[in-house]
Amino acid sequence: RDWVQVCANGLVPTFLAMGYAFATGGPEHLLGVTNAFETPLAAAFIGYYACCGGDTWASELGVLSTTPPRLITSPGTVVKPGANGGVTPLGFVASGAGGLAVGFAFYVGGLLVPLCTGRFELMLRFAAQWPILVIGLGAGLVGSLIDSVLGATAQFSGYCSRRQRMVSAPGPTVRRVSGVNFLSNSMVNFVSAVLCATVLYFGTIAAGLPRP
């Protein structure tokens, strides 16, 4: 991973985590109970990483699918594995699993921190915050779909006859398959994750969370 990919996947959630710590005073506060800033910031944090996790799991595991990928913007079009915007049922399931893994990690962390500090009552109360798992699962699925749509439209995909594989940049030996050369892979990941985080941030506010 280069610094661009690290920033695309980690810069925004780092600021969200700093904002969460500043607003709540630390990680031991309950999600949506002690502070009105907790739920939106925590949901945005989970959503960002769930989107990144879902996309990564879909990319790494989706290539194992025996079903050929189809372009998400044109389901009737079969594309080669590795094409931006190509989706498979296995990849979709993997994206949900990746998002769920992020939500699960956040949930377990919320249980372990008060346990390690001896605040057992807080740990038991945090156990009721299981909707974190749903947020992670949903963000993984939705984020992967957004990423695929952007990949199929705003990111170039072509087949290089010389290298015999899919590439993400035009060239003299490259035949365009889909998309335009507008966003890089890192930018697609960044935009998708920011959209997920933004929807969850304002979605929790619109839903009136946290509730007493």
Residue, then its C-alpha position, 0 to 999 in steps of 0.5 A: r500500500d502506498w501513502v495515497q491508499v493509506c490516506a484514502n482508507g484511514l485519514v477521514p476515520t482518524f478525524l472521526a475518531m478524534g472527534y468522537a474522543f473529544a466529544t465524549g472524553g474517551p472510548e468507554h462511553l455508550l453509543g448514543v446514551t451519554n452524548a448526542f455526538e456519539t451516535p452520528l460520529a460512531a456510525a460514520f466511523i463504522g460505516y467508513y471502515a465497513c465500506c472499505g472492509g466490504d470492498t476489500w473482501a469482495s475484491e479478494l474473495g470475489v475472484l474465487s467465484t466460479t460465476p463470471p462477473r457481470l457489469i453492475t451497470s449492465p447486468g447482461t454484460v459479462v466481464k473478465p475477473g478484475a474489471n472495475g464494476g464487475v460483480t458476482p454473488l460471492g463478491f456481494v456476500a463477501s462485501g457483507a461479511g467484510g462490513l459485518a467483521v468491522g461492526f463485530a470488531f467495534y462491538v467486541g472492542g466496546l465490550l472489552v474496554p470497560l471489562c479491562t477497566g473493571r466497569f462491568e456495568l458499562m460492559l453489560r449496557f454496551a452489550a445492548q448496542w448490537p445494532i452496530l452489527v447491522i450498521g456494519l453489515g449494511a455499510g459493507l453491502v451498500g458501500s460495495l455497491i456504490d464502489s462498483v457503480l463508480g468503478a463501472t462509470a468513473q474508473f477506466s477498465g480495459y484489457c491489455s493484449r500485451r499483458q493479457r490482463m485487465v488494467s485501469a489505465p488507457g494505452p496503445t495495447v488496451r481495449r476499453v471495457s468500461g468506464v472513463n479515466f476520471l477516478s483512480n482506484s484509491m479515489v473510488n474507494f475514498v468517495s464510496a467510503v465518504l458517502c457511506a459515512t455521510v449517509l450514516y452520520f446524517g441518517t442517525i441524526a434524522a432518525g432522532l438518535p440517540r433516544p433517551 
